[in-house]
Amino acid sequence: MNPTKAPDFSLKAEESVRDPRAFAWSASRHDTLATCYRKYYYSYYGVLDDPEVQRLKRLSALALWAGSVVHETIEDFLRTSDAIPETTVQEALIRSVVHERMLKEWKESESGTNGFRLFEHEYVQPIEQEDKKILVGIVMRSLRNFFKSPLLREAFKVSRSSWLSMEELVSFHVDDVPVFLRMDLAFRDERGRVRIVDWKTGRRAGKFNDVQIAGYALYAAEKGWAKSATEISTELAYLIWPRYVRKDVSQPVLDTARGFVTRSAKTMRALLNVPEANLARIEDFPRIDKPRICRRCNFRKLCFPRGETLEVRPRRSPSKAS
C-alpha cells in the first residue's frame, strides 16, 4: 500500500469555489489527463450531468482514505487549537479518529449506501486483515509524527496572527487560465520568510509534487506575501517516516511553473469541441489499454460494463541468443 494525499491545486477546491462548467487548471487535472483521456472526460465533464459518474468519482481507495483521514484530522486540529496538547491528549484524539471515525466510515462503506464508499467494496476487492492493520498504522504514525513535527512547533511559535493560509480554497490566474489551489498551511516565520507546508502521508514524492508546490509559491508571489521569490520556501512533510524536504523558491522556478500551466491548459483546451464553452465529447477521449491502471480506476465499470476481467499480462522476458 502506498497512501498518498490526492494532489492539490485540488479538485475539491475547484468544485467548492468555481462554476464547475467553467474551465480551470489543476495539477490533479493534468495528472488525470496524463493517466487516461477517458478518465479525464468522466472526472471533469461526464460528472457534470450523470449521477452514476458522480457517485463513482467519490469512491476512495484504501490508500487515499488514509490520506484523507490524516489531512482532515490535522485541519480540524489546526482550526480549533492554539497550542500542541500533552501526549495523553494527542493519543486520545488519535484513538478517537481510528475507533470512531474510521470504524463508522468502514461500516458505511460496507453497507453500500450513498454515503462514504471504498473502491475495494464497490469492486469487491479482497481486503486482508493485514491491509487493515497497515492502514490503521499509517494513520496513527502519521498523526503522531504530525504532533512531533518541527514545522508545527514553528507555526505555533509565531502564533496564528502570522498564518497566511490554512486549508483555504483560493484561486489566481496564470495568463488567462484560472488556477485553484488549497494550501495545507502557510505562515511567516520568525525571520519573516514565507513557509508553505504540505503534509504528505505517502512514502514517495508524487509525480507532480514540484508543479504543485511551485503553484503554491506562484500564489504567494501573486498575493504579495514576499518581496521576492527567494523569501519563499516550500516544505514537504512526509509524516509516515517522518522526513522533511525543504525547497527554496527562485524566480526561474516560478517562471517554469507558469510555462508548465500555460502549456498544459492549452493541451486540455485543444481537446474540446467547443473550447469557449468548455464543452467536450466522450468520443474525443479514448480509453487506454493498460490493465494495471484500469483495474484501479473508479470508472472501471463504465469502460467495461459487462464486467470483463482485466488481466495483467506478464512481462515477456527478453529472448536469449542461441
Rosetta blueprint (number, residue, H / E / L):
1 M L
2 N L
3 P L
4 T L
5 K L
6 A L
7 P L
8 D L
9 F L
10 S L
11 L H
12 K H
13 A H
14 E H
15 E H
16 S H
17 V H
18 R L
19 D L
20 P L
21 R L
22 A L
23 F L
24 A L
25 W E
26 S L
27 A H
28 S H
29 R H
30 H H
31 D H
32 T H
33 L H
34 A H
35 T H
36 C L
37 Y H
38 R H
39 K H
40 Y H
41 Y H
42 Y H
43 S H
44 Y H
45 Y L
46 G H
47 V H
48 L H
49 D L
50 D L
51 P H
52 E H
53 V H
54 Q H
55 R H
56 L H
57 K H
58 R L
59 L L
60 S E
61 A L
62 L H
63 A H
64 L H
65 W H
66 A H
67 G H
68 S H
69 V H
70 V H
71 H H
72 E H
73 T H
74 I H
75 E H
76 D H
77 F H
78 L H
79 R H
80 T H
81 S L
82 D L
83 A L
84 I L
85 P L
86 E L
87 T H
88 T H
89 V H
90 Q H
91 E H
92 A H
93 L H
94 I H
95 R H
96 S H
97 V H
98 V H
99 H H
100 E H
101 R H
102 M H
103 L H
104 K H
105 E H
106 W H
107 K H
108 E H
109 S H
110 E H
111 S H
112 G L
113 T L
114 N L
115 G L
116 F L
117 R L
118 L E
119 F H
120 E H
121 H H
122 E H
123 Y L
124 V L
125 Q L
126 P L
127 I L
128 E L
129 Q H
130 E H
131 D H
132 K H
133 K H
134 I H
135 L H
136 V H
137 G H
138 I H
139 V H
140 M H
141 R H
142 S H
143 L H
144 R H
145 N H
146 F H
147 F H
148 K H
149 S L
150 P H
151 L H
152 L H
153 R H
154 E H
155 A H
156 F H
157 K H
158 V H
159 S L
160 R H
161 S H
162 S H
163 W E
164 L E
165 S E
166 M L
167 E L
168 E L
169 L E
170 V E
171 S E
172 F E
173 H E
174 V E
175 D L
176 D L
177 V E
178 P E
179 V E
180 F E
181 L E
182 R E
183 M L
184 D L
185 L E
186 A E
187 F E
188 R E
189 D L
190 E L
191 R L
192 G L
193 R L
194 V E
195 R E
196 I E
197 V E
198 D E
199 W E
200 K E
201 T L
202 G L
203 R L
204 R L
205 A L
206 G L
207 K L
208 F L
209 N H
210 D H
211 V H
212 Q H
213 I H
214 A H
215 G H
216 Y H
217 A H
218 L H
219 Y H
220 A H
221 A H
222 E H
223 K L
224 G L
225 W L
226 A L
227 K L
228 S L
229 A H
230 T H
231 E H
232 I E
233 S E
234 T E
235 E E
236 L E
237 A E
238 Y E
239 L L
240 I L
241 W L
242 P L
243 R E
244 Y E
245 V E
246 R E
247 K E
248 D E
249 V L
250 S L
251 Q H
252 P H
253 V H
254 L H
255 D H
256 T H
257 A H
258 R H
259 G H
260 F H
261 V H
262 T H
263 R H
264 S H
265 A H
266 K H
267 T H
268 M H
269 R H
270 A H
271 L L
272 L L
273 N L
274 V E
275 P H
276 E H
277 A H
278 N L
279 L E
280 A L
281 R L
282 I H
283 E H
284 D H
285 F L
286 P L
287 R L
288 I L
289 D L
290 K L
291 P H
292 R H
293 I H
294 C H
295 R L
296 R L
297 C L
298 N L
299 F L
300 R H
301 K H
302 L H
303 C H
304 F L
305 P L
306 R L
307 G L
308 E L
309 T L
310 L L
311 E L
312 V L
313 R L
314 P L
315 R L
316 R L
317 S L
318 P L
319 S L
320 K L
321 A L
322 S L
